[in-house]
Amino acid sequence: MAQRKRILSGMRPTGRLHLGHVVGALSNWTKLQDEYDCFYFVADWHALMSEQGRPEVIRESTLKNVADWLACGVDPERSVLFVQSHVRAHLELYMALSCVTPIAWLERCPTYKEALREFENSEKDVRNYAFLGYPCLQAADILLYRAEAVPVGDDQVPHLELTREIARRYNTIFGELFPEPQAVLTKVPRLAGLDGRKMSKSYDNCIHLTDDAKAVAKRVMTMFTDPKRVKRSDVGHPDECNVCAYWKTFAPDRADEVAEKCRSAAWGCTDCKKALAAMLSDEILAPIQKARAKWPPAKVAEVLAVGTERAREFAEATIEKVKTAVGLWRGGSS
């Protein structure tokens, strides 16, 4: 039997998780467990780059976010779940890789430029040295576990290419150690925020996994709909409506029926929103919230303690090879 490839992915603990996390990451994480040896981590050092003014958010989000992972089907028996800052080798490898990473590579990173635009009018300050080095730390996260694959969407492929370039440069200077991780392209539906913009906690345009039915209904009623439909009796254009896009993502078996009701004006936008809110609450969020209740903080902490020890053991073997290769004295005579 062929040995399974290793995969790594992480999530920053910067607040409550939302439906975008389910669509963009968690549903895929659960599927990947059947094919790969999965390492999933809480990227708390990454979170500090933008949340340095709100450290309590990182602390509060860590266990709560992982409880959501578990509730969505991430299995601690099949995946290694751990906290980045509890494995010191992440920062040690980050230091080694930063010495061979040109600043120009970091400045051209598309996700860096996107983040600067996103937080331009935000209270969060990302114009710092650490955030510029974000791709280098991300490369360290991946290469530390010698991951052969990383799940990404099409828009993240250039970012992963930077990790491969860093691995290539290290291997050229110090000798072959790191594989060049390949992208596992995932079909991620483009789930826009409630206001039509990119879904983001910073914009507060999302539905959180912990929202109750009342909160979901309130948020859904604010959603942008068909801009061409002015009156209730006007025919709709479902392909241009964000509400209909949510139906396609979360209830694809009913999306055609909803679209027809929109086109024929059998439903008004308010009717469609009320039905969407009920579906999201009852069929998507309720099962997650029920499963989440089985994961109290103490139990989540136990999962992370076991996973972090497994991750640390693997990481230490890698970092020892790196320290020797780059010339650090390891003790004894030489």
Order of alpha helices (4+ residues) and beta strands (2+ residues): beta-alpha-beta-alpha-alpha-beta-alpha-alpha-alpha-alpha-alpha-beta-alpha-beta-alpha-alpha-alpha-alpha-alpha-alpha
